[in-house]
Amino acid sequence: QVQLVESGGGLVQAGGSLTLSCAASGFSFSTYTMSWYGHAPGKERELVATIYRDRSTYYADSVKGRFTITRDNAKNTVYLQKNRLKPEETAVYFCKGNTYWGQGTQITVSS
Protein backbone atom coordinates (compact mmCIF):
# COMPACT_ATOMS: atom_id res chain seq x y z
CA GLN A 1 0.00 0.00 0.00
CA VAL A 2 1.45 3.33 -1.07
CA GLN A 3 1.56 6.06 1.54
CA LEU A 4 2.91 9.59 1.50
CA VAL A 5 2.68 11.33 4.86
CA GLU A 6 3.55 15.01 5.16
CA SER A 7 4.48 16.73 8.38
CA GLY A 8 6.03 19.95 9.59
CA GLY A 9 3.29 22.43 8.80
CA GLY A 10 2.05 25.06 11.20
CA LEU A 11 1.83 28.75 11.92
CA VAL A 12 4.83 30.94 11.23
CA GLN A 13 5.42 34.68 11.03
CA ALA A 14 6.34 36.30 7.76
CA GLY A 15 10.07 36.02 7.23
CA GLY A 16 10.26 32.84 9.25
CA SER A 17 11.24 29.31 8.29
CA LEU A 18 9.74 25.84 8.27
CA THR A 19 10.85 22.45 7.06
CA LEU A 20 8.30 20.05 5.64
CA SER A 21 8.87 16.31 5.54
CA CYS A 22 7.18 13.66 3.44
CA ALA A 23 7.69 10.03 4.44
CA ALA A 24 6.99 7.54 1.67
CA SER A 25 6.27 3.84 1.76
CA GLY A 26 4.96 1.15 -0.55
CA PHE A 27 6.97 2.02 -3.64
CA SER A 28 10.59 2.27 -4.74
CA PHE A 29 11.17 5.76 -3.42
CA SER A 30 14.72 6.17 -4.72
CA THR A 31 13.65 5.57 -8.30
CA TYR A 32 10.99 8.25 -8.41
CA THR A 33 10.89 11.96 -8.94
CA MET A 34 9.41 13.67 -5.88
CA SER A 35 7.68 17.02 -5.84
CA TRP A 36 6.05 19.52 -3.52
CA TYR A 37 2.93 21.44 -4.52
CA GLY A 38 1.14 24.29 -2.81
CA HIS A 39 -2.61 24.88 -2.87
CA ALA A 40 -3.54 28.34 -1.67
CA PRO A 41 -7.13 29.39 -0.98
CA GLY A 42 -8.93 30.35 -4.17
CA LYS A 43 -6.08 29.24 -6.38
CA GLU A 44 -5.10 26.14 -8.28
CA ARG A 45 -2.56 23.68 -6.92
CA GLU A 46 0.89 24.78 -8.12
CA LEU A 47 4.23 23.04 -8.40
CA VAL A 48 6.74 24.47 -5.92
CA ALA A 49 9.78 22.21 -6.24
CA THR A 50 10.91 18.89 -7.71
CA ILE A 51 13.86 16.63 -7.01
CA TYR A 52 14.82 13.97 -9.53
CA ARG A 53 16.45 10.58 -9.10
CA ASP A 54 19.88 12.11 -9.68
CA ARG A 55 19.09 14.78 -7.05
CA SER A 56 18.91 17.55 -9.61
CA THR A 57 16.21 20.04 -8.72
CA TYR A 58 13.62 22.38 -10.15
CA TYR A 59 12.05 25.36 -8.39
CA ALA A 60 9.21 27.67 -9.24
CA ASP A 61 10.55 31.16 -9.91
CA SER A 62 8.75 32.56 -6.89
CA VAL A 63 10.68 30.37 -4.44
CA LYS A 64 14.15 30.23 -5.99
CA GLY A 65 16.79 31.16 -3.46
CA ARG A 66 14.40 30.70 -0.52
CA PHE A 67 13.28 27.07 -0.66
CA THR A 68 15.43 23.94 -0.82
CA ILE A 69 14.20 20.46 -1.69
CA THR A 70 16.25 17.46 -0.62
CA ARG A 71 15.76 13.73 -0.34
CA ASP A 72 17.06 10.98 1.92
CA ASN A 73 16.66 7.71 0.07
CA ALA A 74 17.74 5.70 3.12
CA LYS A 75 14.76 7.14 5.02
CA ASN A 76 12.37 7.28 2.02
CA THR A 77 11.79 10.91 2.86
CA VAL A 78 11.72 14.15 0.90
CA TYR A 79 12.09 17.53 2.59
CA LEU A 80 11.27 21.11 1.72
CA GLN A 81 13.16 23.78 3.66
CA LYS A 82 11.24 27.05 3.38
CA ASN A 83 12.93 30.30 4.35
CA ARG A 84 11.78 33.92 4.34
CA LEU A 85 8.16 32.86 4.11
CA LYS A 86 5.55 35.28 2.80
CA PRO A 87 1.89 35.63 3.83
CA GLU A 88 0.78 34.78 0.29
CA GLU A 89 2.46 31.39 0.74
CA THR A 90 -0.24 30.35 3.18
CA ALA A 91 -1.44 27.10 1.66
CA VAL A 92 -1.81 23.38 2.04
CA TYR A 93 1.39 21.73 0.83
CA PHE A 94 1.31 18.30 -0.74
CA CYS A 95 4.07 15.94 -1.72
CA LYS A 96 3.80 13.84 -4.82
CA GLY A 97 5.72 10.76 -5.91
CA ASN A 98 4.96 9.12 -9.23
CA THR A 99 1.16 9.36 -9.38
CA TYR A 100 0.69 9.29 -5.62
CA TRP A 101 -0.24 12.23 -3.39
CA GLY A 102 -0.01 12.80 0.32
CA GLN A 103 -2.84 14.23 2.36
CA GLY A 104 -1.24 17.65 2.71
CA THR A 105 -0.02 19.80 5.55
CA GLN A 106 -1.19 23.35 6.26
CA ILE A 107 1.20 26.27 6.51
CA THR A 108 -0.17 29.61 7.66
CA VAL A 109 2.13 32.60 7.34
CA SER A 110 1.03 35.55 9.45
CA SER A 111 1.88 39.11 8.50
Secondary structure as UniProt FT lines:
FT   STRAND          3..7
FT   STRAND          10..13
FT   TURN            14..15
FT   STRAND          18..25
FT   HELIX           29..31
FT   STRAND          34..39
FT   TURN            41..42
FT   STRAND          46..51
FT   TURN            53..54
FT   STRAND          57..59
FT   HELIX           61..63
FT   TURN            64..66
FT   STRAND          67..72
FT   TURN            73..76
FT   STRAND          77..82
FT   HELIX           87..89
FT   STRAND          91..97
FT   TURN            98..99
FT   STRAND          100..101
FT   STRAND          105..110
//
